[in-house]
Amino acid sequence: MPLSDTLVDMPSEGYVFHTSWPAATSDMDQFEQLSVDGVARYLQEVGAYHLIDAGAMETDPFWIVRRTVIDMIEPVTWPNTLTLSRWCAALGSRWCNMRVKIIGDHGGRIETEAFWIHMNMETRGPGHIEGKFLEMLGSTTDERRLRWSPWLTTPMAQESPRTFQIRHSDTDRFGHVTNAIYWQALREVFDEVPDVVAGKHRLVIEYNKPIMYGEEVHLTTTPIDDGVLVYLSVDGRARTHMSITALPD
């Protein structure tokens, strides 16, 4: 389980997309630090801006995320202006690992990586990335045979009676729970590992099957040596595997 592997550095050449914006007060937590669900929203936004900048909104507009990794290296506090850099770290013909580095002008550093699948909306399955955009993504990586491999493979032992409430506002037009809401669920577990989240730590979510509005969602935790495993489940089956683990200083 590669929960401590170092994410690849930003390359010195190739197509790296850069943008910036002020940190929003609505994305701060109770400590006036950028919350993890706020990070998730920023990752969604920078991905959309990246597609526009690359001219890929017409050819490759539809993507779903399979795994997201967020390394909290140094908290981003408010007020702050954030610089976000996004590039491809590994590539296949239908999917890619996309890195995003978030740096605050007044301090703060967050490193992220996400496994994104390009969707063909006619077949409702993975589709080939268009040639020009594929070439642009490939300019920052030599890894061209990316395959999916889960990091979180420990099965949920027993579903907890603890529930996590889903609201109408938590869903998209398909009735699926949006990405940021999963991270809000993970935030509910921070009190169980206070020493871990007080320092450098890694948060991982692997999405197995969408959660829909109206389903009864359960939140289950399992302690491990360097953190905790977390599951969101419906009817005893995990829809999402998550983890919180310490990173070395």
C-alpha positions in Angstrom: 0.0 0.0 0.0 2.0 3.0 -1.2 0.6 5.5 1.3 4.0 7.1 1.9 5.4 7.2 -1.7 6.7 10.7 -2.7 4.7 12.4 -5.5 6.7 13.3 -8.6 8.2 16.8 -8.7 7.0 19.5 -11.2 9.1 19.2 -14.4 11.3 22.0 -15.7 9.9 21.7 -19.2 6.7 20.6 -21.0 3.1 21.8 -20.6 2.5 22.9 -17.0 -0.7 24.9 -16.5 -0.5 27.8 -14.0 -3.2 29.9 -12.5 -3.9 31.8 -9.3 -6.8 33.2 -7.2 -7.5 34.5 -3.7 -8.3 31.9 -1.1 -12.0 32.1 -0.2 -13.2 32.6 3.3 -15.9 30.1 2.7 -13.3 27.4 2.1 -11.6 28.0 5.5 -12.0 25.6 8.4 -12.5 26.5 12.1 -8.7 27.3 12.3 -8.8 29.7 9.4 -6.9 27.2 7.3 -7.9 25.9 3.8 -10.1 22.9 4.5 -9.7 19.6 2.7 -13.1 19.9 1.0 -12.0 23.4 -0.1 -8.9 21.8 -1.7 -11.2 19.4 -3.5 -13.2 22.2 -5.0 -10.1 24.0 -6.1 -8.8 20.8 -7.8 -12.1 20.6 -9.7 -11.8 24.2 -10.8 -8.2 24.1 -11.8 -8.9 21.0 -13.9 -11.7 22.8 -15.8 -9.5 25.9 -16.4 -6.7 23.6 -17.6 -9.0 22.0 -20.2 -9.9 25.5 -21.4 -6.3 26.6 -21.6 -5.4 23.5 -23.6 -8.3 23.9 -26.0 -9.6 20.5 -24.9 -13.1 21.4 -23.8 -14.4 20.6 -27.3 -12.6 17.3 -27.7 -12.1 15.9 -24.1 -14.6 17.6 -21.8 -15.8 14.6 -19.7 -13.7 13.1 -16.9 -14.3 11.2 -13.7 -11.9 10.9 -10.8 -11.0 7.4 -9.5 -8.5 8.4 -6.8 -7.4 11.6 -5.2 -4.3 12.1 -3.0 -3.9 15.3 -0.9 -0.6 15.9 1.0 -1.0 18.6 3.6 2.6 19.8 3.9 2.1 23.3 5.3 -1.4 24.8 6.1 -2.7 27.5 3.8 -4.1 30.3 6.0 -6.3 33.3 5.2 -5.8 35.8 3.8 -3.7 34.4 1.0 -3.4 34.2 -2.8 -2.9 30.8 -4.2 -0.8 29.7 -7.2 -2.0 26.4 -8.6 0.2 24.4 -11.1 -1.2 21.4 -12.9 0.6 18.8 -15.0 0.5 15.2 -16.1 2.6 12.8 -14.0 1.7 9.5 -15.8 -0.4 8.7 -18.8 -2.4 6.0 -20.6 -4.5 6.3 -23.7 -7.8 6.7 -21.6 -6.6 8.0 -18.3 -3.9 10.0 -16.5 -2.4 10.9 -13.2 -2.7 14.7 -12.8 -0.5 16.5 -10.2 -1.6 19.8 -8.7 0.7 21.9 -6.5 -0.9 24.6 -4.4 1.4 27.4 -3.0 0.3 30.3 -0.9 1.9 33.7 -1.5 1.8 34.2 2.3 2.8 30.6 3.2 1.3 27.2 2.7 1.9 24.2 0.5 -0.4 21.4 -0.6 0.7 18.6 -3.0 -2.0 16.5 -4.8 -2.4 13.8 -7.4 -5.5 12.4 -9.0 -6.2 9.5 -11.3 -8.6 10.8 -13.9 -10.5 8.7 -16.4 -11.5 10.2 -19.7 -15.1 9.3 -20.5 -16.9 8.7 -23.8 -20.4 9.8 -23.2 -21.8 7.8 -26.1 -20.5 4.5 -24.7 -20.7 5.6 -21.1 -17.2 4.1 -20.6 -13.5 5.1 -20.8 -12.6 6.7 -24.1 -9.4 7.6 -25.9 -7.9 11.0 -25.2 -7.8 13.1 -28.3 -4.4 13.1 -30.1 -3.4 16.8 -29.6 -4.3 16.9 -25.9 -2.7 13.5 -25.4 0.5 14.9 -26.8 0.3 18.0 -24.6 -0.2 15.8 -21.5 2.7 13.5 -22.5 5.1 16.4 -22.7 5.7 16.3 -18.9 6.0 12.5 -18.3 7.9 9.5 -19.7 5.3 7.1 -18.1 3.0 6.2 -21.0 1.6 2.8 -19.8 -0.3 3.9 -16.7 -2.7 1.3 -15.3 -5.2 1.4 -12.5 -4.0 -0.2 -9.2 -5.8 0.5 -5.9 -3.8 1.6 -2.9 -6.5 0.9 -0.3 -7.2 -2.9 -0.4 -8.1 -3.7 3.2 -11.8 -4.7 3.2 -14.2 -3.1 5.7 -14.6 -5.6 8.5 -18.1 -4.5 9.7 -20.3 -1.6 8.9 -20.6 0.9 11.7 -24.0 2.2 12.8 -22.6 5.7 12.5 -24.2 7.5 9.6 -23.3 10.5 7.4 -26.2 12.6 6.2 -26.5 13.4 2.5 -28.5 16.5 1.5 -30.0 17.6 -1.8 -27.3 20.3 -2.1 -24.6 17.6 -1.9 -25.4 16.1 -5.3 -24.9 16.9 -9.0 -27.4 16.7 -11.9 -27.1 12.9 -12.0 -28.0 12.6 -8.3 -24.4 11.6 -7.5 -22.7 13.0 -4.3 -20.1 15.5 -5.4 -16.4 15.0 -4.8 -16.1 17.7 -2.1 -18.7 16.0 0.1 -16.6 12.8 0.5 -13.8 15.0 1.9 -16.3 16.6 4.3 -17.0 13.0 5.5 -13.3 12.4 6.0 -13.0 15.6 8.0 -15.4 14.0 10.5 -12.6 11.6 11.4 -9.9 14.1 12.1 -10.6 14.1 15.8 -9.7 10.3 15.9 -6.1 11.0 14.7 -5.3 14.5 16.2 -1.5 13.9 16.3 -1.5 12.8 12.6 -3.4 15.8 11.2 -1.4 18.2 13.4 1.7 17.5 11.3 2.4 16.6 7.7 -0.2 14.1 6.5 -1.6 12.4 3.5 -5.3 12.0 2.7 -6.5 9.5 0.1 -9.9 8.7 -1.4 -10.6 5.9 -3.8 -14.1 6.1 -5.4 -15.5 2.6 -6.1 -19.2 3.4 -6.8 -21.2 6.6 -6.7 -23.3 7.4 -3.7 -26.8 8.7 -4.5 -29.1 11.0 -2.7 -31.6 9.1 -0.5 -29.2 6.3 0.3 -28.3 5.6 4.0 -24.6 6.2 4.2 -22.5 4.7 7.0 -19.0 6.0 8.2 -16.7 3.3 9.5 -13.1 3.6 10.7 -10.3 1.2 11.3 -7.1 2.3 13.1 -3.7 1.4 11.6 -0.2 2.0 12.8 0.3 5.4 11.2 -3.3 6.7 10.9 -6.7 5.4 10.1 -8.6 3.7 7.3 -12.1 5.1 6.6 -15.1 3.7 4.7 -18.3 5.2 3.3 -20.7 2.3 2.8 -24.3 1.6 1.8 -26.0 -1.7 2.8 -22.8 -3.1 4.2 -20.7 -2.5 1.0 -18.0 0.1 0.8 -18.6 2.7 -1.9 -15.4 4.6 -1.0 -12.1 3.6 0.6 -10.3 6.5 2.4 -7.2 6.9 4.6 -5.4 9.4 6.8 -1.8 8.7 7.4 1.3 10.6 8.7 4.0 11.8 6.3 7.7 11.9 7.3 9.0 15.3 8.2 
